[in-house]
Amino acid sequence: MIITCPNCSSRFKVNPDTFPPEGRDVRCGKCKHKWFAVSEPEEVFPEPGTDAPEETLTAPEEQKPFPQAPLPPSNPLVDEPIESAHSRRTRLKKKAILKSIGAIFGAVLIVFALLFALKVPLTKSIPQTAAFYKTFGFNVSEKNKVVQSDVFQIGAVERVVSKDGELTVLTFKGKVTNRKDMALTVPKLSVTLFNASGVAIDEWVAQVEKSPLGAGETSTWVCRFFNPNLENIDAYTVQFRP
Ligand SMILES: [Zn+2]
């Protein structure tokens, strides 16, 4: 005889010898739904050998979950400990907490991305925010300037202090890219050092390694100051020489 899960419509073949005629509590082996089952008319589920090949093909598949489907004779709905409902609630609560933690992390990430994107405009309009960025390791130096041209782009400038024997060497280096769609001669670059009062205290000229540069091509430049008065240097400017 056949019973059908009212929740997921899975159908199970049950042994009529162990199934009381008045019906009993059962649990669906597929979706774990519990209900009070009564037997259904046999013709809904043709036996193998009758001419309904599709039904008989799909039916054995649906029977598979059955071995765990019938519940023990004692009433399982009464047996079910209150614990399980409680643990289910705890599990759902945990799920909700995890979900909100995820949401908070997402929001924090978005805020950081925004702050990072707005770093330059923010520190320009509200100088106090520079201190905030510094605490997160972002170096905001408004004093240092890189003056771009519309022909060549000066990439990020690297500033390194090193020792060469007794000599202290302050090195500036970076890249220059030809923005135009033709080969062009790259002008010389100058690096100017300023003290805290904004007075130029030193200047050095750098030649880009490769010139002319082809369309979209990039080359490097290096500029060195020997034994600079590091305490006096407050800012630098990198620009093309006119
Ligand atoms: Zn079911």
Residues whose N, C-alpha, C, O or C-beta is under 5 A from the ligand:
A	BS01	ZN	C5 N7 C8 S9 S10 C28 K30 C31 K32 H33
